[in-house]
Amino acid sequence: MFNTAKSLEIAYTKLAHWYKDVEQSGFRAFNTIANTITLNYISILNYFINRSTNASAESFNAKIKAFRAQFRGVKNIEFFLFRLTTIFA
């Protein structure tokens, strides 16, 4: 869907067809993901408005978590924020 759909309307149609196919398949394992997609389809389809994702924010969050884990937690928040800005800014 993400590679072939050129517009929001086409992506919405493809997502609806996928959901219908999942319902008709009878696989219970897909029910959880189908429900998640039903609840978040507007956010998912926002990708097709300007083809952007939050991947860079997720990557930055992963770097912060790894940095924090390296020092086994944060005791001085001011110094932690200072280090983040000097390393990642």
Order of alpha helices (4+ residues) and beta strands (2+ residues): alpha-alpha-alpha-alpha-alpha
